[in-house]
Amino acid sequence: TRCCDSVYITGATTYLFPAEKPYVVLISGHSETPICLICPSSKTVLYFARGLKLPAIAPRFSAHLAHYLFRTLGFAEKYNAFAASPERIATDAPPSKITLKISGAPNFANHIRNFYSGLQRAIEYGNISNVEAYSFTGPAFFGELHDIFPELKPLNWIKTVDGNGVDPSPFDRSKLVVPLGGAFTSEGLVRRVRKNCNRIVGDTPAEHRIIERIRASAINIWFCIRVADKSWLEQESGIAEIISSLHADYPLANFILDGFSLPHGKTTVEGRWQGAFEKISVTCQNIVSACPPTASIVNLVGLSLPLAISAAQYTHLYVSPLGTSHHKVAWFSSAEGIIYLPQSAKGKSVYGLQGTWDSEISRLPDLIFATADHAGERFGLSDHRAIVDNMSLDPLEIEHWLRSKLSIV
């Protein structure tokens, strides 16, 4: 049975299948995961979402279904006409015209891993011939979406604000909305994003000069700065010590500080990130001040995300917690890296955690565990991340790892 109706409402897509006993399938989440199948006439619910706790999500998806029922009532005349038509169960109907729903998120990593990945896969497999439009809420972290994916330029761009529904043609099987999801960054997608970032940076003289400086260095070592959660509490003094020591033996090495990038076209930090940005900025300024004036240090904090992506491709080694800054350098380069983790992460399948290794061009990072853990901050009651603890680390252990890699670079 082919789907005959679909609608995206408040973060979930509902598909209607006109079998002898009609049923609906609900999908949701960053990876657009099937959640459940519901057949009202047989009073059947099949629950697919392994790993999601049913009591916690049942109220949310009940709300989605309530929206769908109200929509059905709102289009009662169309629904009744459709339900009475023998075409509703036809298997030889022409292919449906598709509107792609490309979700948005405040984190660039979700765009790459979960949203852009689905679009890349659809294009690579040649599955966009029936696509007539796309809905994208943004933000345009790496530049305009149609510049990253030129295949979208002939299509109609439906500009919606985040949270709005997408409903091309209610109860009309000739037009459906299909959300894109995924969970991996392919080499082809890396090339697309990097190409557009390089173009943007090349057209921006100040950023182009920074990239030329990084590209000219024989050794680039990237340090990721983080605050509030999963952070190295003594990172300010520890990183300054490491840079100062390595500079004495590797005077031509270039050190990159990163921790907060602005989406393309943005010049200010907004919302809940303002406090973190200010703390990271001060930390990086203090690191630079504590290092020898002859040390080559590039501070990327507060500059554009396209610049950071362009810089990543020239990086040889990185030191990072597991988080967004790590994804910038690890997903867009083949650099060797070390991730530091709290003691509470011991015994967990770290390499299986989201983000640790989510790019086809990445190398698996080495791991170092804290000497002590400290409570980290959560965003709220809905923050269920497995690891949030801050930590204390021995900078000599990190320096030893870097020196072992520098000896063979």
GIQUI-V918509 format. One record per residue. N is the residue number from 1. RES is the residue in one letter. SS is DSSP state (~ for helix, > for strand, _ for the rest). PSI is psi as a letter, one per 30 degrees, with the letter a starting at -180 (999 if undefined). Layout:
N_RES_SS_PSI + N_RES_SS_PSI
This chain:
1_T___k + 2_R___k + 3_C_>_k + 4_C_>_f + 5_D_>_k + 6_S_>_k + 7_V_>_k + 8_Y_>_j + 9_I_>_k + 10_T___h + 11_G___g + 12_A_>_l + 13_T_>_k + 14_T_>_k + 15_Y_>_k + 16_L_>_k + 17_F_>_k + 18_P___h + 19_A___a + 20_E___e + 21_K___j + 22_P___k + 23_Y_>_l + 24_V_>_k + 25_V_>_k + 26_L_>_k + 27_I_>_l + 28_S_>_l + 29_G___l + 30_H___e + 31_S___g + 32_E___i + 33_T_>_k + 34_P_>_k + 35_I_>_e + 36_C_>_l + 37_L_>_k + 38_I_>_k + 39_C_>_j + 40_P_~_e + 41_S_~_f + 42_S_~_g + 43_K___h + 44_T_>_k + 45_V_>_k + 46_L_>_k + 47_Y_>_k + 48_F___f + 49_A___i + 50_R___k + 51_G___f + 52_L___k + 53_K___j + 54_L_~_e + 55_P_~_e + 56_A_~_e + 57_I_~_f + 58_A_~_e + 59_P_~_e + 60_R_~_e + 61_F_~_f + 62_S_~_e + 63_A_~_e + 64_H_~_e + 65_L_~_e + 66_A_~_e + 67_H_~_e + 68_Y_~_e + 69_L_~_e + 70_F_~_e + 71_R_~_e + 72_T_~_e + 73_L_~_e + 74_G_~_f + 75_F___h + 76_A_~_e + 77_E_~_e + 78_K_~_e + 79_Y_~_e + 80_N_~_e + 81_A_~_e + 82_F_~_e + 83_A_~_f + 84_A_~_f + 85_S___k + 86_P_~_f + 87_E_~_f + 88_R_~_f + 89_I_~_g + 90_A___k + 91_T___f + 92_D___g + 93_A___l + 94_P___l + 95_P___k + 96_S___k + 97_K_>_k + 98_I_>_k + 99_T_>_j + 100_L_>_k + 101_K_>_j + 102_I_>_j + 103_S___l + 104_G___l + 105_A___l + 106_P___f + 107_N___k + 108_F_~_e + 109_A_~_e + 110_N_~_e + 111_H_~_e + 112_I_~_e + 113_R_~_e + 114_N_~_e + 115_F_~_e + 116_Y_~_e + 117_S_~_e + 118_G_~_e + 119_L_~_e + 120_Q_~_e + 121_R_~_e + 122_A_~_e + 123_I_~_e + 124_E_~_e + 125_Y___g + 126_G___h + 127_N___g + 128_I___g + 129_S___f + 130_N___g + 131_V_>_k + 132_E_>_f + 133_A_>_l + 134_Y_>_k + 135_S_>_k + 136_F_>_k + 137_T___f + 138_G___a + 139_P___l + 140_A___i + 141_F___e + 142_F___g + 143_G___l + 144_E___k + 145_L_~_e + 146_H_~_f + 147_D_~_e + 148_I_~_e + 149_F___i + 150_P_~_f + 151_E_~_f + 152_L_~_f + 153_K___e + 154_P___f + 155_L___l + 156_N_>_k + 157_W_>_j + 158_I_>_j + 159_K___j + 160_T___l + 161_V___l + 162_D___k + 163_G___f + 164_N___l + 165_G___l + 166_V_>_j + 167_D___i + 168_P___e + 169_S___j + 170_P___k + 171_F___h + 172_D___j + 173_R___f + 174_S___f + 175_K_>_k + 176_L_>_l + 177_V_>_k + 178_V_>_j + 179_P_>_k + 180_L___k + 181_G___l + 182_G___a + 183_A___h + 184_F___k + 185_T_>_j + 186_S___l + 187_E_~_e + 188_G_~_e + 189_L_~_e + 190_V_~_e + 191_R_~_e + 192_R_~_e + 193_V_~_e + 194_R_~_e + 195_K_~_e + 196_N_~_e + 197_C_~_e + 198_N_~_e + 199_R_~_e + 200_I_~_e + 201_V_~_e + 202_G_~_f + 203_D___g + 204_T___j + 205_P_~_e + 206_A_~_e + 207_E_~_e + 208_H_~_e + 209_R_~_e + 210_I_~_e + 211_I_~_e + 212_E_~_e + 213_R_~_e + 214_I_~_e + 215_R_~_e + 216_A_~_f + 217_S___k + 218_A___f + 219_I___k + 220_N_>_k + 221_I_>_k + 222_W_>_k + 223_F_>_k + 224_C_>_k + 225_I___k + 226_R___l + 227_V___l + 228_A___e + 229_D___l + 230_K___g + 231_S___l + 232_W_>_j + 233_L___e + 234_E___g + 235_Q_~_e + 236_E_~_e + 237_S_~_e + 238_G_~_e + 239_I_~_e + 240_A_~_e + 241_E_~_e + 242_I_~_e + 243_I_~_e + 244_S_~_e + 245_S_~_e + 246_L_~_e + 247_H_~_e + 248_A_~_e + 249_D_~_f + 250_Y___i + 251_P___f + 252_L___f + 253_A___k + 254_N_>_k + 255_F_>_k + 256_I_>_k + 257_L_>_k + 258_D_>_l + 259_G___f + 260_F___j + 261_S___k + 262_L_>_k + 263_P___l + 264_H___k + 265_G___f + 266_K___k + 267_T___f + 268_T___l + 269_V___k + 270_E___l + 271_G_~_b + 272_R_~_f + 273_W_~_f + 274_Q_~_e + 275_G_~_e + 276_A_~_e + 277_F_~_e + 278_E_~_e + 279_K_~_e + 280_I_~_e + 281_S_~_e + 282_V_~_e + 283_T_~_e + 284_C_~_e + 285_Q_~_e + 286_N_~_e + 287_I_~_e + 288_V_~_e + 289_S_~_e + 290_A_~_f + 291_C___l + 292_P___k + 293_P___f + 294_T___f + 295_A___k + 296_S_>_j + 297_I_>_k + 298_V_>_j + 299_N_>_j + 300_L___f + 301_V___k + 302_G___f + 303_L___a + 304_S_>_l + 305_L_~_e + 306_P_~_e + 307_L_~_e + 308_A_~_e + 309_I_~_e + 310_S_~_e + 311_A_~_e + 312_A_~_e + 313_Q___f + 314_Y___g + 315_T___k + 316_H___e + 317_L_>_k + 318_Y_>_l + 319_V_>_k + 320_S_>_l + 321_P_>_l + 322_L___j + 323_G___a + 324_T_~_e + 325_S_~_e + 326_H_~_e + 327_H_~_e + 328_K_~_e + 329_V_~_e + 330_A_~_e + 331_W_~_f + 332_F___g + 333_S___l + 334_S___g + 335_A___l + 336_E_>_k + 337_G_>_l + 338_I_>_k + 339_I_>_k + 340_Y_>_k + 341_L_>_l + 342_P___l + 343_Q_~_f + 344_S_~_f + 345_A_~_f + 346_K___k + 347_G___f + 348_K___l + 349_S___i + 350_V_~_e + 351_Y_~_f + 352_G_~_f + 353_L___k + 354_Q___k + 355_G___f + 356_T___e + 357_W___j + 358_D___g + 359_S_>_k + 360_E___f + 361_I___f + 362_S___l + 363_R___k + 364_L___k + 365_P___l + 366_D_>_l + 367_L_>_k + 368_I_>_k + 369_F_>_l + 370_A___l + 371_T___f + 372_A_>_k + 373_D_>_l + 374_H_>_k + 375_A___k + 376_G___l + 377_E___k + 378_R___l + 379_F___f + 380_G___a + 381_L___f + 382_S___g + 383_D___j + 384_H___g + 385_R___k + 386_A___e + 387_I___k + 388_V___f + 389_D___k + 390_N_>_l + 391_M_>_l + 392_S_>_k + 393_L___l + 394_D___j + 395_P_~_f + 396_L_~_e + 397_E_~_e + 398_I_~_e + 399_E_~_e + 400_H_~_e + 401_W_~_e + 402_L_~_e + 403_R_~_e + 404_S_~_e + 405_K_~_e + 406_L_~_f + 407_S___f + 408_I___g + 409_V___999
